[in-house]
């Protein structure tokens, strides 16, 4: 039978080893406290990062529907301001977090992508409490978010149904990850696509089922599809056209500036730079612009009072135009008279000939025109276009939905 140690022996053992235990505890306690403190700092930093992410997500979702980069950035900044600047809030442990100022020039990047989606990156530092004792005074936090607007309607609507209502010739290249093209034709064939062409859209919806495809690349084709009808019927106020012309005849200057008004059978000799001042420009008759000219039209609406009125570009043209952002014709870049039945019965050709570079933004409403597109875009055009028929020749055409076009189904985060 074993005997337990006498009480005195146990007491002596404890006295002899107590000093060692105290020493080990003294040596390990800072490590334990630092590890626990680091865990708290990382937990708080993780909370801050989640708060940054939710703020940035909300900002890009609200900003992506804006039409220009300045407005988009301003919206994102406002959302971050609301959550981080001058606002007192509590951490998960109930402790207050000090508000801060933000240097947006270095801490926030906001970029519009080629498909008109929006990507933003937000960076800030979290000041540590416990880890500062070992020299780690801050943790750098970065979040990133991307959003895209969802459009309810197509970027291009073709209303005609008399046969071959869309013709895509060799060399045509139309691309967009968001834009849809709707073709109302039920004719045989509704459309023809030739080899050496590419139509890469989010949807190519054809109401009919008969078509001819001689080659080329066509993405997301749907036949027997519920193609959208005219989205802008009676949507725009047709102006009264004065019998007095603001301008008429030919200009010979290298630079021409046109005031809003009625332009009657106007032309430009040589290859000038033509500037349309903001407002409504009524094109009565034919306006002829020669090859090599440069056209600038910001905040402008072009109106055609009959199907014989047009802007006719002869060959290589650089054409930059955007619709007004406010007023009666907000969002409308081009439209024509549709209240006259005789006018509507006479379908005529309209040619987009900006082969040296074109950038258009706005609604283009030409339901009585058989549009021929020969243009090359320098930047992604933001459009909502309605035409009777469409012929796309050798053209490099990059498009995205226009924010003020056929309405938005909302926005979504893509990253």
FILUMKE-994618 format. One line per 5 residues: number of its first residue (from 1); their letters; for each residue x, y negated, z negated of C-alpha. Coordinates in steps of 0.02 Angstrom, whole numbers, always signed. Layout:
<drenkes>
NUM	A	X Y Z ~ ...
</drenkes>
This chain:
<drenkes>
1	XXXXX	+0 +0 +0 ~ +68 -171 +55 ~ +73 -313 -69 ~ +31 -492 -20 ~ +169 -619 -52
6	XXXXX	+162 -703 -217 ~ +84 -876 -217 ~ +250 -954 -260 ~ +334 -879 -108 ~ +199 -947 +8
11	XXXXX	+213 -1117 -69 ~ +401 -1117 -46 ~ +380 -1070 +139 ~ +261 -1214 +169 ~ +374 -1337 +84
16	XXXXX	+524 -1280 +185 ~ +432 -1289 +357 ~ +322 -1442 +329 ~ +456 -1562 +384 ~ +477 -1472 +552
21	XXXXX	+291 -1475 +588 ~ +282 -1660 +549 ~ +429 -1693 +665 ~ +351 -1596 +810 ~ +186 -1687 +784
26	XXXXX	+274 -1855 +784 ~ +364 -1813 +946 ~ +212 -1746 +1039 ~ +83 -1873 +981 ~ +136 -2011 +1106
31	XXXXX	+126 -1886 +1249 ~ -46 -1831 +1194 ~ -107 -2010 +1174 ~ -32 -2064 +1342 ~ -112 -1916 +1431
36	XXXXX	-279 -1954 +1351 ~ -261 -2138 +1394 ~ -213 -2097 +1574 ~ -369 -1989 +1589 ~ -474 -2135 +1529
41	XXXXX	-389 -2256 +1651 ~ -413 -2137 +1797 ~ -595 -2111 +1748 ~ -624 -2298 +1743 ~ -532 -2321 +1909
46	XXXXX	-640 -2186 +1986 ~ -795 -2278 +1927 ~ -728 -2439 +2003 ~ -692 -2353 +2167 ~ -869 -2283 +2174
51	XXXXX	-937 -2457 +2140 ~ -826 -2528 +2278 ~ -887 -2393 +2398 ~ -1072 -2422 +2363 ~ -1048 -2611 +2382
56	XXXXX	-957 -2592 +2547 ~ -1083 -2464 +2612 ~ -1226 -2584 +2576 ~ -1131 -2726 +2659 ~ -1094 -2638 +2823
61	XXXXX	-1272 -2569 +2834 ~ -1339 -2747 +2821 ~ -1206 -2823 +2934 ~ -1211 -2704 +3082 ~ -1374 -2778 +3147
66	XXXXX	-1292 -2949 +3167 ~ -1243 -3000 +3343 ~ -1071 -3076 +3317 ~ -913 -3038 +3219 ~ -919 -3196 +3112
71	XXXXX	-1095 -3158 +3051 ~ -1051 -2977 +3018 ~ -902 -3021 +2910 ~ -1002 -3153 +2817 ~ -1136 -3026 +2770
76	XXXXX	-1009 -2899 +2706 ~ -924 -3033 +2601 ~ -1090 -3085 +2524 ~ -1126 -2908 +2468 ~ -953 -2892 +2389
81	XXXXX	-971 -3064 +2309 ~ -1135 -3013 +2230 ~ -1054 -2864 +2145 ~ -878 -2919 +2104 ~ -862 -3107 +2096
86	XXXXX	-929 -3201 +1946 ~ -1039 -3056 +1891 ~ -1023 -2973 +1721 ~ -1057 -2786 +1719 ~ -1026 -2638 +1606
91	XXXXX	-917 -2486 +1630 ~ -987 -2312 +1592 ~ -922 -2326 +1414 ~ -1022 -2487 +1387 ~ -871 -2601 +1389
96	XXXXX	-881 -2761 +1494 ~ -779 -2774 +1654 ~ -706 -2945 +1687 ~ -763 -3029 +1849 ~ -628 -3075 +1975
101	XXXXX	-594 -3179 +2128 ~ -559 -3093 +2293 ~ -439 -3144 +2431 ~ -541 -3086 +2579 ~ -400 -3123 +2703
106	XXXXX	-295 -2984 +2626 ~ -422 -2873 +2537 ~ -558 -2853 +2669 ~ -545 -2798 +2851 ~ -704 -2797 +2958
111	XXXXX	-696 -2734 +3137 ~ -825 -2709 +3274 ~ -792 -2548 +3369 ~ -808 -2519 +3556 ~ -980 -2440 +3531
116	XXXXX	-1038 -2592 +3430 ~ -1032 -2497 +3266 ~ -948 -2581 +3119 ~ -802 -2524 +3011 ~ -742 -2611 +2853
121	XXXXX	-601 -2578 +2729 ~ -599 -2652 +2554 ~ -447 -2649 +2439 ~ -423 -2707 +2260 ~ -321 -2664 +2104
126	XXXXX	-386 -2588 +1943 ~ -291 -2653 +1791 ~ -248 -2509 +1676 ~ -263 -2515 +1487 ~ -169 -2363 +1422
131	XXXXX	-51 -2324 +1566 ~ +25 -2497 +1556 ~ +130 -2437 +1407 ~ +226 -2324 +1528 ~ +242 -2460 +1660
136	XXXXX	+88 -2421 +1768 ~ -6 -2585 +1756 ~ -125 -2562 +1902 ~ -199 -2430 +2017 ~ -229 -2480 +2199
141	XXXXX	-401 -2432 +2261 ~ -458 -2430 +2444 ~ -627 -2385 +2516 ~ -685 -2377 +2697 ~ -858 -2377 +2773
146	XXXXX	-933 -2374 +2948 ~ -1112 -2404 +3005 ~ -1210 -2405 +3168 ~ -1377 -2481 +3215 ~ -1512 -2365 +3278
151	XXXXX	-1614 -2433 +3423 ~ -1794 -2384 +3454 ~ -1787 -2422 +3640 ~ -1668 -2393 +3784 ~ -1536 -2515 +3843
156	XXXXX	-1596 -2492 +4023 ~ -1775 -2462 +4080 ~ -1812 -2426 +4263 ~ -1997 -2448 +4302 ~ -2010 -2400 +4486
161	XXXXX	-2084 -2237 +4550 ~ -2074 -2244 +4738 ~ -1930 -2122 +4763 ~ -1743 -2131 +4734 ~ -1775 -2258 +4598
166	XXXXX	-1602 -2235 +4526 ~ -1454 -2205 +4642 ~ -1283 -2173 +4566 ~ -1144 -2181 +4695 ~ -965 -2121 +4689
171	XXXXX	-856 -2228 +4578 ~ -995 -2275 +4457 ~ -943 -2261 +4276 ~ -1071 -2305 +4142 ~ -1028 -2265 +3962
176	XXXXX	-1107 -2289 +3791 ~ -1123 -2178 +3638 ~ -1281 -2270 +3581 ~ -1372 -2330 +3737 ~ -1516 -2238 +3818
181	XXXXX	-1575 -2256 +3998 ~ -1760 -2222 +4033 ~ -1824 -2193 +4209 ~ -2013 -2200 +4233 ~ -2010 -2122 +4406
186	XXXXX	-2108 -1963 +4443 ~ -2061 -1967 +4628 ~ -1968 -1831 +4721 ~ -1827 -1868 +4694 ~ -1836 -1982 +4544
191	XXXXX	-1648 -2010 +4551 ~ -1495 -1961 +4652 ~ -1321 -1942 +4581 ~ -1170 -1921 +4693 ~ -999 -1846 +4659
196	XXXXX	-859 -1947 +4582 ~ -976 -2037 +4461 ~ -1001 -2030 +4273 ~ -1153 -2076 +4171 ~ -1114 -2045 +3988
201	XXXXX	-1256 -2110 +3880 ~ -1344 -2059 +3720 ~ -1493 -2010 +3828 ~ -1540 -2011 +4012 ~ -1729 -1988 +4005
206	XXXXX	-1827 -1961 +4167 ~ -2017 -1949 +4166 ~ -2018 -1842 +4322 ~ -1935 -1673 +4348 ~ -1869 -1687 +4526
211	XXXXX	-1696 -1756 +4561 ~ -1541 -1729 +4667 ~ -1371 -1709 +4586 ~ -1230 -1693 +4712 ~ -1094 -1691 +4581
216	XXXXX	-1027 -1809 +4451 ~ -1047 -1803 +4263 ~ -1215 -1839 +4183 ~ -1231 -1825 +3993 ~ -1389 -1794 +3893
221	XXXXX	-1511 -1779 +4039 ~ -1693 -1751 +3990 ~ -1826 -1724 +4124 ~ -2013 -1726 +4096 ~ -1968 -1850 +3961
226	XXXXX	-2080 -1982 +3882 ~ -1989 -2128 +3962 ~ -2030 -2297 +3887 ~ -2148 -2413 +3981 ~ -2113 -2598 +4004
231	XXXXX	-2068 -2661 +3828 ~ -2083 -2846 +3869 ~ -2253 -2864 +3953 ~ -2315 -3042 +3918 ~ -2177 -3062 +3789
236	XXXXX	-2101 -3223 +3856 ~ -2173 -3397 +3883 ~ -2158 -3442 +4067 ~ -2103 -3623 +4081 ~ -2184 -3753 +4192
241	XXXXX	-2068 -3783 +4339 ~ -2048 -3966 +4380 ~ -2059 -4019 +4562 ~ -1908 -4130 +4528 ~ -1740 -4045 +4542
246	XXXXX	-1606 -4077 +4411 ~ -1475 -4021 +4538 ~ -1479 -3971 +4720 ~ -1361 -3946 +4866 ~ -1177 -3897 +4860
251	XXXXX	-1041 -3949 +4738 ~ -861 -3975 +4794 ~ -774 -4001 +4627 ~ -656 -3875 +4545 ~ -753 -3891 +4383
256	XXXXX	-941 -3909 +4374 ~ -1049 -3930 +4219 ~ -1236 -3904 +4237 ~ -1364 -3975 +4117 ~ -1522 -3875 +4078
261	XXXXX	-1659 -3904 +4205 ~ -1713 -3851 +4380 ~ -1576 -3804 +4503 ~ -1642 -3801 +4682 ~ -1550 -3706 +4821
266	XXXXX	-1382 -3742 +4742 ~ -1208 -3684 +4793 ~ -1025 -3711 +4752 ~ -885 -3729 +4879 ~ -717 -3654 +4840
271	XXXXX	-692 -3554 +4679 ~ -735 -3674 +4539 ~ -761 -3651 +4353 ~ -946 -3673 +4321 ~ -1013 -3708 +4147
276	XXXXX	-1198 -3698 +4106 ~ -1239 -3799 +3951 ~ -1348 -3714 +3819 ~ -1533 -3713 +3857 ~ -1656 -3659 +3992
281	XXXXX	-1591 -3657 +4171 ~ -1724 -3630 +4304 ~ -1651 -3560 +4464 ~ -1767 -3612 +4606 ~ -1715 -3536 +4771
286	XXXXX	-1542 -3463 +4790 ~ -1388 -3517 +4692 ~ -1233 -3458 +4785 ~ -1069 -3434 +4693 ~ -915 -3392 +4795
291	XXXXX	-784 -3258 +4763 ~ -653 -3308 +4635 ~ -766 -3424 +4536 ~ -781 -3419 +4347 ~ -949 -3441 +4262
296	XXXXX	-971 -3481 +4077 ~ -1146 -3486 +4004 ~ -1160 -3479 +3814 ~ -1331 -3498 +3733 ~ -1416 -3497 +3903
301	XXXXX	-1578 -3427 +3974 ~ -1595 -3409 +4164 ~ -1773 -3410 +4231 ~ -1825 -3362 +4408 ~ -1998 -3432 +4457
306	XXXXX	-2019 -3310 +4604 ~ -1936 -3155 +4677 ~ -1844 -3259 +4808 ~ -1748 -3353 +4674 ~ -1582 -3282 +4618
311	XXXXX	-1401 -3312 +4573 ~ -1305 -3234 +4718 ~ -1121 -3198 +4686 ~ -1012 -3167 +4838 ~ -881 -3040 +4789
316	XXXXX	-755 -3056 +4648 ~ -829 -3161 +4509 ~ -793 -3183 +4325 ~ -959 -3205 +4235 ~ -981 -3230 +4047
321	XXXXX	-1155 -3266 +3980 ~ -1250 -3249 +3816 ~ -1429 -3284 +3765 ~ -1482 -3418 +3640 ~ -1480 -3366 +3458
326	XXXXX	-1631 -3472 +3412 ~ -1776 -3565 +3490 ~ -1914 -3514 +3611 ~ -1801 -3402 +3715 ~ -1700 -3326 +3575
331	XXXXX	-1616 -3168 +3639 ~ -1672 -3192 +3821 ~ -1531 -3207 +3947 ~ -1629 -3185 +4110 ~ -1814 -3166 +4150
336	XXXXX	-1931 -3194 +4295 ~ -2110 -3243 +4330 ~ -2229 -3096 +4308 ~ -2398 -3184 +4288 ~ -2427 -3193 +4478
341	XXXXX	-2493 -3033 +4559 ~ -2429 -3079 +4733 ~ -2257 -3111 +4663 ~ -2260 -2945 +4569 ~ -2307 -2849 +4727
346	XXXXX	-2150 -2908 +4818 ~ -1999 -2814 +4752 ~ -1832 -2888 +4805 ~ -1648 -2854 +4781 ~ -1542 -2932 +4644
351	XXXXX	-1353 -2904 +4641 ~ -1237 -2910 +4491 ~ -1069 -2941 +4572 ~ -948 -2985 +4432 ~ -812 -2873 +4500
356	XXXXX	-671 -2974 +4421 ~ -751 -2957 +4251 ~ -921 -2980 +4173 ~ -985 -2995 +3996 ~ -1172 -3016 +3964
361	XXXXX	-1268 -3021 +3801 ~ -1457 -3028 +3790 ~ -1620 -2969 +3866 ~ -1620 -2957 +4056 ~ -1801 -2942 +4113
366	XXXXX	-1814 -2920 +4302 ~ -1958 -2797 +4328 ~ -1983 -2853 +4510 ~ -1802 -2828 +4561 ~ -1710 -2683 +4638
371	XXXXX	-1546 -2713 +4551 ~ -1377 -2670 +4627 ~ -1238 -2664 +4500 ~ -1059 -2687 +4563 ~ -981 -2763 +4408
376	XXXXX	-834 -2720 +4297 ~ -850 -2763 +4113 ~ -701 -2833 +4018 ~ -791 -2800 +3853 ~ -941 -2698 +3801
381	XXXXX	-1100 -2786 +3858 ~ -1244 -2798 +3735 ~ -1402 -2787 +3838 ~ -1582 -2735 +3850 ~ -1618 -2727 +4037
386	XXXXX	-1783 -2695 +4128 ~ -1783 -2676 +4319 ~ -1889 -2598 +4456 ~ -1751 -2492 +4535 ~ -1565 -2476 +4505
391	XXXXX	-1418 -2441 +4620 ~ -1251 -2420 +4533 ~ -1101 -2428 +4649 ~ -916 -2421 +4606 ~ -925 -2505 +4436
396	XXXXX	-849 -2488 +4265 ~ -994 -2529 +4150 ~ -981 -2518 +3961 ~ -1141 -2560 +3868 ~ -1215 -2561 +3694
401	XXXXX	-1389 -2602 +3627 ~ -1429 -2785 +3611 ~ -1478 -2824 +3431 ~ -1629 -2927 +3478 ~ -1693 -2810 +3613
406	XXXXX	-1825 -2678 +3586 ~ -1815 -2670 +3399 ~ -1713 -2570 +3276 ~ -1758 -2407 +3192 ~ -1635 -2450 +3057
411	XXXXX	-1453 -2420 +3022 ~ -1350 -2272 +2967 ~ -1181 -2241 +2890 ~ -1062 -2149 +3007 ~ -917 -2141 +2885
</drenkes>
